[in-house]
């Protein structure tokens, strides 16, 4: 019975001091993880470090009226932002203007898939970043 009473007194008296000493380190760790999460999110959106050895990426705007609604098909195998209508080089996954996922039309069947997907959901043709750039 005395062991239980001693344990309760130890928890009541000693752990409060231990928790007070540990609390600032826990808060510093949580703030550090949050900052790391913000930095990684920014790098994901800005596409920094995807192809460090390549030349600068060029964003090419489609001429006005050249989309699927106007009856003209987008080029197959080229990542395109569905909102802005901007074309990106092979391997791009996010729009630099609106930060949305890019889509790509399958070179085999023409199905529209996310540019980050490794293959077409309809026919299985590789369409993702591992696909080499199309001559053009």
C-alpha positions in Angstrom: 0.0 0.0 0.0 2.9 2.3 0.8 4.3 1.7 -2.7 1.2 2.9 -4.3 1.1 6.0 -2.1 4.8 6.8 -2.9 4.1 6.3 -6.6 1.2 8.7 -6.5 3.2 11.3 -4.6 6.1 10.9 -7.1 3.7 11.5 -10.0 2.1 14.5 -8.3 5.4 16.2 -7.3 8.2 15.1 -9.6 6.6 14.7 -13.1 5.3 18.3 -13.1 8.8 19.6 -13.0 9.9 17.1 -15.6 7.0 18.1 -17.9 7.7 21.7 -17.4 11.4 21.2 -18.4 10.4 19.1 -21.4 7.5 21.3 -22.7 9.7 23.9 -24.4 11.6 21.2 -26.3 8.4 19.6 -27.5 7.1 23.0 -28.7 10.4 23.7 -30.5 10.2 20.3 -32.2 6.6 20.9 -33.3 7.4 24.3 -34.7 10.4 22.9 -36.5 8.3 20.2 -38.1 5.7 22.8 -39.2 8.4 24.9 -40.8 9.8 21.8 -42.6 6.3 21.0 -43.8 5.9 24.5 -45.2 9.3 24.3 -47.0 8.6 20.9 -48.5 5.2 22.1 -49.7 6.7 25.1 -51.4 9.4 23.0 -53.1 6.7 20.6 -54.3 4.7 23.4 -55.9 7.6 25.3 -57.4 9.2 22.1 -58.8 12.6 22.9 -57.5 15.1 20.1 -57.8 13.1 17.8 -60.2 15.7 18.1 -63.0 18.6 20.1 -61.6 20.9 19.3 -64.5 18.6 20.5 -67.2 18.2 23.9 -68.7 15.6 26.3 -67.5 12.0 25.2 -68.1 10.0 27.2 -70.7 6.3 27.7 -70.2 4.5 28.0 -73.5 1.0 29.4 -73.7 -1.5 27.9 -76.1 -3.0 30.3 -78.6 -6.5 31.5 -77.8 -9.3 29.2 -78.8 -7.1 26.1 -79.2 -8.6 23.7 -76.7 -10.9 20.7 -76.6 -14.0 22.9 -76.4 -13.1 24.6 -79.7 -12.8 21.2 -81.4 -9.0 21.2 -81.6 -7.3 18.5 -79.7 -4.4 19.2 -77.4 -1.1 17.5 -78.4 -0.8 14.0 -77.0 2.0 13.3 -74.5 2.5 17.0 -73.5 1.6 18.1 -69.9 -1.1 20.8 -70.0 -2.8 22.7 -67.2 -6.5 22.1 -67.6 -7.3 25.5 -66.0 -4.8 27.9 -67.6 -4.2 26.0 -70.9 -0.4 26.3 -70.5 1.9 23.6 -71.9 4.9 22.3 -69.9 7.9 20.2 -70.8 7.9 16.5 -70.2 8.3 15.6 -66.5 6.4 18.6 -65.1 3.6 17.7 -62.7 2.2 21.1 -61.4 1.2 24.3 -63.0 3.4 27.2 -61.9 0.6 29.7 -62.3 -2.3 28.1 -60.5 -0.5 25.3 -58.7 -2.9 22.6 -59.9 -2.0 19.1 -61.1 -1.2 18.9 -64.9 -3.0 16.5 -67.2 -1.6 14.6 -70.2 -3.4 12.9 -73.0 -2.2 9.3 -73.5 -0.1 8.9 -76.7 -1.8 5.6 -77.4 -5.5 5.9 -76.7 -6.0 9.6 -76.0 -7.4 9.2 -72.4 -6.7 12.2 -70.1 -4.7 11.3 -67.0 -2.7 13.2 -64.4 0.8 14.0 -65.6 2.2 12.5 -62.3 0.7 9.0 -63.1 3.1 6.4 -64.3 0.8 4.9 -66.9 -2.6 5.3 -68.6 -5.5 3.8 -66.7 -7.2 2.7 -69.9 -4.4 1.0 -71.9 -1.4 0.9 -69.6 0.9 2.9 -71.8 3.7 4.7 -69.7 2.8 8.4 -69.5 4.5 9.6 -66.4 7.7 11.5 -65.7 9.8 8.4 -66.6 8.7 8.7 -70.2 11.3 10.3 -72.5 10.4 13.7 -74.1 8.7 13.3 -77.5 10.5 14.7 -80.5 8.8 17.7 -81.7 
